Amino acid sequence: MEEKNEKAKEVAKYQNENINKEINLKIRYDDIEQSLEEVDKQHSFVIYLLFNTENADLEPPEIIWL
């Protein structure tokens, strides 16, 4: 009986570790996704600056990095 309890504790510990790993991976994925969205917003803004300059037809616009 005591051996079954030990095995149950071991299984529960293993499952808990896996759940924690999944949670950590999800958090990291969300952070990466959010970072990519921020980069995309900045990239879109740079593209906006490139194509919406007053003298775009006269000379190439400068890229402004924020």
Summary of the structure (lengths in Angstrom):
residues: 66
radius of gyration: 25.9
end to end distance: 65.7
largest distance: 85.8
contacts: 120
relative contact order: 0.07
helix: 76%
strand: 0%
